[in-house]
Amino acid sequence: QFMLQNWLESVQCAFLSRALARIMELPDSDDAFFAGLLYRCGELALLAQEKQDYLNLLANCHSPEERRQREQEHYQTQHMWVSQRILKQLDLPHAFRDATLYYHLPASSIVTAHPITRIVYVAHHIVTGQVKRFNEAVTLVRQVLDLQAQHVEMLLESALNQSQEIQETLGLHIDATLVRQTLLPPLPPEDDESTTLHSDLEQLRVERIQLKNI
């Protein structure tokens, strides 16, 4: 379940990051995709190394601050430093590495950071459910990215839908309790008895795809 949640949020962050980079007309918008995809790779590295001990640590933490503190006590490092070291070994740009370090800080502390670092910051807050409504997401986008573009809500929804389409294509059954972002509902289970609800959701997907194409 932890790996599925990490995968979902990383893919959502990747698509959101690329969409925001494109609307900001950055020349390296594809780089933003990989920055969003890899910014939490340190968690998977700790999981691979520590397995059940790491899952037990996560289960007993009630806040990001407590989690970082316990990681430091148990492993003499924290997951964001592991991520940074991995990306440094891959010889990826500094903006990629900074994105692994600063996504948990207050927005005011990164306003002068590289655009990709700020983009991943915004995407992380959306996919992990720290932003509850589209108007809050738009406010965060404008505050951190200084982006006044129109139709930001549609841009965010389209990017989130792309990750849902991949999840559906791969047949990944991600429990609704693992979906922390609240801007789009999770995919319904295949054995949903409510055919009307299923039909309505299918129609919404068709309309979203049409909007994305437009």
N, C-alpha and C positions, 0 to 999 in steps of 0.2 A: 504493500500500500504506500509506503514511504517513497519507493522508487517511482511508482505511478504518479504520485502527487508532484514529485520533483520533475519528472518528465513533462507533465502537463503544464506546470507553471513555467518551466524553462522554454517550452515551445511557444506558449502564449507570449512570454516576454520577448522572444526572438521576433515573432511576427509584429508585435506592437512596436518594438524598437525600429524595425525596418520601415514600418509605415510612418512613424514620426520622423525618421531621418529623411525619407523621401519628401514629406511635406515641408521639411526645413531646407530641402534642396541641397543636402550634403552630398559631396561627390563620392563618399564611401558609405552609401546606404546599406550595401550588402555586408560591410564590416559590422554595422550596427546589429544586423541579424545574428552574426556569430558571437558578438559581445553579449547579447541578450540570452543566447543559447548556453553560453559557457560560464556565466558569472557565478553559478552555484556549483561548479564541478567539484569543489573541495568537499562538499557534503557527501558526494558519491565516493570520493576517495577515502574519507573517514569510515564510511559504511563498509567499503570493501576491506578495509584494514581491521576494523574493530567489530564489525558485524553486530551481534546481539547487544553487546555492551553499549554501542552507540545508539541503537534504537531505545534501549532502556533509559539512557541519558536524556534523549529527546522527550520520551514519554513523561519524565518527571520534571520537566522544565515548564514554567508557566509564563515566561516572557522571553523575548530575544536577549535581554540583558542577562538574565539568569542562565540562559543557554550558553552564551559566550563565556560567562564566568566559569561554568562547570567544564566546558571544553578546555579552558586554560588550566584548570585544576587537574583534570584527568590526563590530558594529552600534551600539556605545555605548549599548546598552540590553539588557534581558533579556525573554524572552517573557512573564513574569508582569507586568512593568510595562506592556507593550503591552496585555495583557488588561485591566489596571486602567484604562488610558486609554480604551480602547474602551467599557468599561462606564460610565465617568464621562461620556463624551460622550452615552451613551444615557440618562443621568440615572437610573441604577439605584441602589438603596440601598447604603449603606456596607458592609453585610454581604456583598453580592454582590462588591464590589470586594476586600474583605478575603479572601474565599475564593480569589481568584486569587493572592494574595500568600503565604499562610501554609501552603499544603498540603504544602510540602516540609520544614517545620520539625519539630523533636521535639514529641511530643504534649504534653509538660509545658509548652510555651511558649504553648499556645492554650487552656488549660483555662478561662480567664476570658473567652474571645472570645464573640461573638454565636453563638447556637445554630446558625444557618445556616452560619456559617463553620466551626464544629466538625463539622457534619453533612457538608459537602463534604469536609472533611479525612478523615473516616472512609471515605466512599464512594470517594475517590481511592485510598486505600491498598488497598482491596479490588479495585477494577477494574484496577489496574496491577500486580497480582500480588505486592504487598509483604506481603499476608496470605495464607498458604498453606492454612489449614484453618478450618473453621467455628468451632471452639473459640477460635482466635486472633481471629477476627472478632468473636465475642461479647465476648471480653476487651477488645478495642479499643473497642467500642461502649460498654461499661460504664465504661471508664476515661475516655474523652474526653467522652461525653455524659451520664455519670452516670445511665444508663438501666438499670433492673433488671427491665424487662418480660420476660415469659415468651415462649418460642417465637420468639426473635430469629433463630435459624437459618432457620426456615421463612419469616420475613419477608424475609430477605436472599435466599434462594433464589427466592422468588416475584418479587422485583423484578428479579433477574438474568434470570429466565425471560421477563419482559415484553420486555426488550430483544432477547432471542433470537427471540421471536415476531415482532417488527418486522423484524429482520434477515431472517428467513425469508419474511415477507410481501413485502418489497421485493425479494427475490431477490438479495441482496448476497452474493457469494461471498468470504468473508473467510477467508484461509488460517489453518490452526490455529496456525501459528507467530506470528501476530499477536495471538492471544488470550492476554493475560498473566494475567488472573484465573484462578485454579485451583479455585474453588469449584464451578463447573459445567463440564462438558466442552464443547468447541466443537461446532457443528452438523456432522454428518457430511456428506461430499460426496455429491452426488446419484448419482454413478456407483459408489457403494459396492457392491462385489461380495458382501459378506457380508449376505445378506438377513436372517439371524438377528439379527445385530447391529442392523441397521436397524430390524427389528421390535421388538426389545427397547427401543431408544431411543424409538421411537414410543409404546410402551406407557408408558414412564417419563414422556413428555411429557403423555400423557392423565392419568396419576395426579397429576402436578404441577399441572395445570390444575384438577383436582377439588379438590386441597388448597387451592389459591389461592381457589377459590370458597367453600370452607368457611370 
